[in-house]
Amino acid sequence: MTRFIYAISGGKAAFSHDAQVSANLRRVVGSGILVAVGYIDPGNWATDIAGGSGFGYGLLLVVIASAILALGFQVLVSRLALATGEDLASLTARHLSPRTAKAAWLAGEAAILATALAELIGGAIALRLLFNLPLLGGVAVTGVGTFAVLALTRGNADRHERVIAVLLSVVAASFVFLLFKANPAWTDVAHGMTQTGHALRDPQGFLIALGILGATLMPHNLYLHSGSLAQRARALPAGARDLAMRVARNDTLVSLGVAMLINSAIMIVAAASLSGSGIIVSSLDDAHAVIGQTLGIGAAVVFAVALYAAGQSSTITGVLAGRILSSGFQINRGWSDRRRALVTRLIAGTVAAALLAFTGGQDPDQLLVLSQVVLSLALPFALGPLVVLACRKQVMGRHVLRGAWAWAAVIATVGIILLDGYLLVDMVV
């Protein structure tokens, strides 16, 4: 895939005479795969299943629109990193006010902890479905799995990307199988997509749509993407930056395109196998049981395996994002990935264990919903600085965002802030 993305970006033609530049440009490919897994985490599963089971294919356009919006912001943050050679956290700390930087850092840390909570709970649910392991035990095993992967990759970015690519492939292959088993009527899928307005007019449908948006746009992914590319940009000459932006854009397009297809497949499988039950199925346990009844025990096992792979891949990227966040905002810069992962998992694991003990292990999916709420509320603290910095000529130089694209970024950010405000008011009231 690396050679393909590099070739369609024009890299071989432009820099065939300089082997070192070409090698560094090819390393730009792969950063997209790191952020793609954030869009298929257990939080996405919960919202997609709720939408598919409750409203059929009516919210499928919301999944696609959210993915396109996420793609736009990820391309923008890659442009920022490659133009400046710095990550979003570093630029926020250096160019914006200390108060803004502190708020962005705290929101980013909250997002990482919320993601860690979701992945630990999602992994625990998957292990319970596969092996009937108690949730608390599943949380511990999932946390240990993260350290095993970190030990395997030993901080090597290329190894991280290869491991995550394997996990993403497992999820993708699983849902190709589940789509085959569900055998949806594609004419029904097409007709259902025309019912988006009807689904959004329903209060529950609108809230699920907001959840899909929050689960898709993950703030720490912006820091992760910028940090991954900034490190690689510093090895490139100024004349190669334009080509690097094109390579990064195509890499992001392909990677997030795959993630969008997986998210769409989750909702389609849910709609085909769960819709019509008369209730909104937001429980992963219930979804697993119904899939087993309608599609067979093999499909149920595949569903659980894919859930675990999705959670494990996403929690790894959370660790990597935490390192970039700490370094950029000058907080605990000397921490290793494993030390960072240990602290994050201890906090998230303690919270997860306490909440599971408090609820008696009942309805752990509510914790997934809670994590998505935190992500939604933290998102403006990353998007705001990103758009402000991208529109500053003294930061971006000739790559400054202007015209219609600048207005589109501003309008999208303001729209997300307003939707978050609505969600917050709805929660309080």
Secondary structure by P-SEA (a helix, b strand, c coil): caaaaaaaacccccccccaaaaaaaaaccccccccccccccaaaaaaaaaaaaaccccaaaaaaaaaaaaaaaaaaaaaaaaaccccaaaaaaccccaaaaaaaaaaaaaaaaaaaaaaaaaaaaaaaaaccccaaaaaaaaaaaaaaaaaaacccaaaaaaaaaaaaaaaaaaaaaaaaaaccaaaaaaaaaaaaaaaaacaaaaaaaaaaaaaaccaaaaaaaaaaaaaaaaaccccaaaaaaaaaaaaaaaaaaaaaaaaaaaaaaaaacccccccccccaaaaaaaaaaaccaaaaaaaaaaaaaaaaaaaaaaaaaaaaaaaaacccccccaaaaaaaaaaaaaaaaaaaaaaaccccaaaaaaaaaaaaaaaaaaaaaaaaaaaaccccccccccccaaaaaaaaaaaaaaaaaaaaaaaaac
